[in-house]
Amino acid sequence: MVSLIVPSVLVDHWFEKTKVAAVVEISTLIGLTAISAQIAIYLPFTPVPLTLQTFVILLGAATVGAQRAAIAQFFYLTLALAGLPIMADGQGGLSAVYGATSGYLMGFIFASLAVGYAANKYSTHKFKHVFFSYVVGSTIIYFFGVIGLALYAQISIITALTIGVLPFIIGDIAKAIAAGLLLPSAWKLTEKLRKSN
């Protein structure tokens, strides 16, 4: 059986490394993913809404590690498929999951694995590590998103890239910078608090 407890990520310095803690962390990430989906801005030239999900999902993966992050995204999709109104605009069910954004949703799982793996193996103490892993995670989401969008909308890959990636690049670079600043700062705060106790 694969353990859910990996010692190198930030969250394990906040909470005791137990199975119960892992369940709480997974549940929290599911909840944050659902909340961030409700902050959606629809642009007139693309069927893909601008949300805070990628920021929450990738930052969450870097904080809790690969296994817990991927499990959280798997159950997020499972709950959405079951009909819970946890997707953008409070939608849920098969019709909400299978649509223009279905590829992006699938990409959340694989991006969580990649970003979480980087956090497990390397370090999230440094800006460059967090920034690079966020860019990799975003690229994975784009990859699955473009394929899903092209198949669903019956459009070319070039068109899917134009409406499903290009409008979001600047925003995702800004999110990567924000994540690269937040995680190292959180590590410094954690270490300072530990020394003061």
C-alpha beads as a LAMMPS data file, in Angstrom:
LAMMPS data file: protein, C-alpha beads

197 atoms
196 bonds

1 atom types
1 bond types

-500.0 500.0 xlo xhi
-500.0 500.0 ylo yhi
-500.0 500.0 zlo zhi

Masses

1 110.0

Atoms # bond

1 1 1 0.000 0.000 0.000
2 1 1 1.318 3.466 -0.940
3 1 1 1.654 5.858 1.982
4 1 1 0.026 9.274 1.801
5 1 1 2.666 10.751 4.064
6 1 1 5.657 12.407 2.383
7 1 1 8.009 14.402 4.682
8 1 1 9.357 17.117 2.372
9 1 1 6.380 19.410 1.753
10 1 1 5.356 22.520 3.655
11 1 1 2.096 21.246 5.092
12 1 1 3.925 18.457 6.937
13 1 1 5.735 21.109 8.948
14 1 1 2.415 22.563 10.069
15 1 1 0.555 19.409 11.025
16 1 1 1.460 16.019 12.414
17 1 1 2.015 13.520 9.591
18 1 1 -0.936 11.155 10.054
19 1 1 -3.529 9.572 7.798
20 1 1 -6.210 11.689 9.483
21 1 1 -4.255 14.860 8.721
22 1 1 -3.874 13.732 5.097
23 1 1 -7.649 13.273 4.784
24 1 1 -8.226 16.754 6.218
25 1 1 -5.679 18.267 3.830
26 1 1 -7.216 16.494 0.821
27 1 1 -10.704 17.613 1.848
28 1 1 -9.496 21.188 2.314
29 1 1 -7.939 21.240 -1.154
30 1 1 -11.174 19.880 -2.668
31 1 1 -13.096 22.654 -0.923
32 1 1 -10.669 25.370 -2.038
33 1 1 -10.820 24.072 -5.615
34 1 1 -14.623 24.273 -5.526
35 1 1 -14.604 27.788 -4.049
36 1 1 -12.032 29.053 -6.555
37 1 1 -14.179 27.718 -9.414
38 1 1 -16.936 30.146 -8.420
39 1 1 -14.664 33.120 -9.103
40 1 1 -15.155 32.958 -12.870
41 1 1 -14.854 35.628 -15.543
42 1 1 -16.228 34.786 -18.986
43 1 1 -14.491 36.345 -21.959
44 1 1 -16.484 36.919 -25.179
45 1 1 -13.970 35.192 -27.463
46 1 1 -13.442 31.887 -25.609
47 1 1 -15.677 29.240 -23.998
48 1 1 -13.071 28.741 -21.261
49 1 1 -13.695 30.934 -18.192
50 1 1 -10.933 32.717 -16.318
51 1 1 -10.910 31.337 -12.759
52 1 1 -8.589 31.099 -9.759
53 1 1 -8.594 27.295 -9.969
54 1 1 -5.169 26.882 -11.531
55 1 1 -3.616 29.073 -8.841
56 1 1 -5.271 27.152 -6.010
57 1 1 -4.648 23.717 -7.540
58 1 1 -0.970 24.233 -8.363
59 1 1 -0.156 26.128 -5.171
60 1 1 -2.000 23.405 -3.259
61 1 1 0.003 20.693 -5.011
62 1 1 3.278 22.418 -4.133
63 1 1 2.100 22.688 -0.516
64 1 1 0.762 19.156 0.098
65 1 1 2.706 17.073 -2.440
66 1 1 1.836 14.837 -5.370
67 1 1 -0.310 12.090 -3.880
68 1 1 -2.605 14.196 -1.748
69 1 1 -2.991 16.854 -4.469
70 1 1 -3.833 14.318 -7.193
71 1 1 -6.275 12.500 -4.919
72 1 1 -7.976 15.819 -4.137
73 1 1 -8.451 16.629 -7.833
74 1 1 -9.660 13.114 -8.600
75 1 1 -12.339 13.381 -5.931
76 1 1 -13.207 16.929 -7.006
77 1 1 -14.045 15.595 -10.468
78 1 1 -15.829 12.570 -8.996
79 1 1 -18.023 14.766 -6.811
80 1 1 -18.739 17.073 -9.769
81 1 1 -19.734 14.083 -11.894
82 1 1 -22.005 12.937 -9.076
83 1 1 -23.887 16.210 -9.450
84 1 1 -22.537 18.367 -6.638
85 1 1 -22.640 22.055 -7.684
86 1 1 -18.912 22.610 -7.218
87 1 1 -17.896 23.716 -10.696
88 1 1 -17.989 27.228 -12.185
89 1 1 -21.362 28.958 -11.703
90 1 1 -22.414 26.256 -9.229
91 1 1 -22.755 23.615 -11.916
92 1 1 -22.341 19.870 -11.532
93 1 1 -23.131 16.606 -13.289
94 1 1 -21.939 14.999 -16.521
95 1 1 -23.044 17.882 -18.737
96 1 1 -20.946 20.311 -16.681
97 1 1 -17.845 18.097 -16.611
98 1 1 -17.982 17.029 -20.246
99 1 1 -17.725 20.239 -22.193
100 1 1 -15.261 22.788 -23.487
101 1 1 -13.261 22.608 -20.258
102 1 1 -13.181 18.820 -19.806
103 1 1 -9.544 18.579 -20.922
104 1 1 -8.474 21.249 -18.445
105 1 1 -10.259 19.395 -15.659
106 1 1 -8.411 16.192 -16.523
107 1 1 -5.191 18.163 -16.685
108 1 1 -5.694 19.258 -13.069
109 1 1 -4.922 15.712 -11.908
110 1 1 -1.750 15.293 -13.972
111 1 1 -0.542 18.821 -13.216
112 1 1 -1.044 18.151 -9.500
113 1 1 1.097 15.036 -9.810
114 1 1 3.876 16.923 -11.602
115 1 1 3.934 19.982 -9.336
116 1 1 3.525 17.871 -6.216
117 1 1 6.315 15.538 -7.343
118 1 1 8.612 18.527 -7.815
119 1 1 7.731 19.724 -4.290
120 1 1 8.382 16.234 -2.891
121 1 1 11.689 15.747 -4.691
122 1 1 13.149 19.232 -4.764
123 1 1 12.349 22.257 -2.632
124 1 1 9.712 24.955 -2.495
125 1 1 12.004 27.201 -0.461
126 1 1 13.191 29.044 -3.571
127 1 1 11.287 31.259 -6.002
128 1 1 12.808 29.653 -9.109
129 1 1 11.752 26.130 -8.090
130 1 1 8.158 27.138 -7.398
131 1 1 7.935 29.319 -10.502
132 1 1 9.317 26.607 -12.790
133 1 1 7.056 23.888 -11.358
134 1 1 4.044 26.201 -11.757
135 1 1 4.944 26.811 -15.413
136 1 1 5.262 23.050 -15.963
137 1 1 1.909 22.463 -14.250
138 1 1 0.219 25.149 -16.330
139 1 1 1.675 23.664 -19.509
140 1 1 0.252 20.252 -18.616
141 1 1 -3.188 21.785 -18.015
142 1 1 -2.943 23.624 -21.345
143 1 1 -1.945 20.410 -23.136
144 1 1 -4.980 18.467 -21.954
145 1 1 -7.201 21.542 -22.251
146 1 1 -6.339 22.212 -25.891
147 1 1 -6.922 18.589 -26.885
148 1 1 -10.252 18.467 -25.039
149 1 1 -11.375 21.811 -26.461
150 1 1 -10.441 20.831 -30.026
151 1 1 -12.308 17.536 -29.770
152 1 1 -15.395 18.976 -28.078
153 1 1 -15.742 22.088 -30.257
154 1 1 -14.623 20.339 -33.456
155 1 1 -11.934 22.933 -34.109
156 1 1 -8.276 22.768 -35.102
157 1 1 -5.450 22.597 -32.573
158 1 1 -4.293 26.050 -33.712
159 1 1 -7.735 27.520 -33.057
160 1 1 -7.895 25.740 -29.691
161 1 1 -4.508 27.214 -28.773
162 1 1 -5.676 30.664 -29.861
163 1 1 -8.836 30.689 -27.744
164 1 1 -7.861 28.220 -25.017
165 1 1 -4.291 29.194 -24.144
166 1 1 -3.224 32.608 -25.455
167 1 1 -5.818 34.633 -23.469
168 1 1 -4.585 33.096 -20.208
169 1 1 -0.784 33.170 -20.513
170 1 1 -0.220 36.591 -18.928
171 1 1 -2.518 35.757 -16.032
172 1 1 -0.805 32.426 -15.442
173 1 1 2.633 34.058 -15.457
174 1 1 1.359 36.460 -12.796
175 1 1 0.006 33.508 -10.796
176 1 1 3.353 31.716 -11.115
177 1 1 5.141 34.795 -9.782
178 1 1 2.659 35.057 -6.899
179 1 1 3.116 31.374 -6.028
180 1 1 6.900 31.764 -6.278
181 1 1 6.741 34.571 -3.731
182 1 1 4.162 33.017 -1.399
183 1 1 5.643 29.574 -0.776
184 1 1 9.201 30.649 0.114
185 1 1 7.687 33.320 2.383
186 1 1 5.526 30.662 4.046
187 1 1 8.642 28.521 4.621
188 1 1 10.474 31.465 6.220
189 1 1 7.505 32.195 8.479
190 1 1 7.218 28.516 9.440
191 1 1 10.904 28.281 10.311
192 1 1 10.747 31.524 12.308
193 1 1 7.752 30.257 14.293
194 1 1 9.456 26.947 14.987
195 1 1 12.564 28.697 16.300
196 1 1 10.488 30.959 18.561
197 1 1 8.714 27.983 20.216

Bonds

1 1 1 2
2 1 2 3
3 1 3 4
4 1 4 5
5 1 5 6
6 1 6 7
7 1 7 8
8 1 8 9
9 1 9 10
10 1 10 11
11 1 11 12
12 1 12 13
13 1 13 14
14 1 14 15
15 1 15 16
16 1 16 17
17 1 17 18
18 1 18 19
19 1 19 20
20 1 20 21
21 1 21 22
22 1 22 23
23 1 23 24
24 1 24 25
25 1 25 26
26 1 26 27
27 1 27 28
28 1 28 29
29 1 29 30
30 1 30 31
31 1 31 32
32 1 32 33
33 1 33 34
34 1 34 35
35 1 35 36
36 1 36 37
37 1 37 38
38 1 38 39
39 1 39 40
40 1 40 41
41 1 41 42
42 1 42 43
43 1 43 44
44 1 44 45
45 1 45 46
46 1 46 47
47 1 47 48
48 1 48 49
49 1 49 50
50 1 50 51
51 1 51 52
52 1 52 53
53 1 53 54
54 1 54 55
55 1 55 56
56 1 56 57
57 1 57 58
58 1 58 59
59 1 59 60
60 1 60 61
61 1 61 62
62 1 62 63
63 1 63 64
64 1 64 65
65 1 65 66
66 1 66 67
67 1 67 68
68 1 68 69
69 1 69 70
70 1 70 71
71 1 71 72
72 1 72 73
73 1 73 74
74 1 74 75
75 1 75 76
76 1 76 77
77 1 77 78
78 1 78 79
79 1 79 80
80 1 80 81
81 1 81 82
82 1 82 83
83 1 83 84
84 1 84 85
85 1 85 86
86 1 86 87
87 1 87 88
88 1 88 89
89 1 89 90
90 1 90 91
91 1 91 92
92 1 92 93
93 1 93 94
94 1 94 95
95 1 95 96
96 1 96 97
97 1 97 98
98 1 98 99
99 1 99 100
100 1 100 101
101 1 101 102
102 1 102 103
103 1 103 104
104 1 104 105
105 1 105 106
106 1 106 107
107 1 107 108
108 1 108 109
109 1 109 110
110 1 110 111
111 1 111 112
112 1 112 113
113 1 113 114
114 1 114 115
115 1 115 116
116 1 116 117
117 1 117 118
118 1 118 119
119 1 119 120
120 1 120 121
121 1 121 122
122 1 122 123
123 1 123 124
124 1 124 125
125 1 125 126
126 1 126 127
127 1 127 128
128 1 128 129
129 1 129 130
130 1 130 131
131 1 131 132
132 1 132 133
133 1 133 134
134 1 134 135
135 1 135 136
136 1 136 137
137 1 137 138
138 1 138 139
139 1 139 140
140 1 140 141
141 1 141 142
142 1 142 143
143 1 143 144
144 1 144 145
145 1 145 146
146 1 146 147
147 1 147 148
148 1 148 149
149 1 149 150
150 1 150 151
151 1 151 152
152 1 152 153
153 1 153 154
154 1 154 155
155 1 155 156
156 1 156 157
157 1 157 158
158 1 158 159
159 1 159 160
160 1 160 161
161 1 161 162
162 1 162 163
163 1 163 164
164 1 164 165
165 1 165 166
166 1 166 167
167 1 167 168
168 1 168 169
169 1 169 170
170 1 170 171
171 1 171 172
172 1 172 173
173 1 173 174
174 1 174 175
175 1 175 176
176 1 176 177
177 1 177 178
178 1 178 179
179 1 179 180
180 1 180 181
181 1 181 182
182 1 182 183
183 1 183 184
184 1 184 185
185 1 185 186
186 1 186 187
187 1 187 188
188 1 188 189
189 1 189 190
190 1 190 191
191 1 191 192
192 1 192 193
193 1 193 194
194 1 194 195
195 1 195 196
196 1 196 197
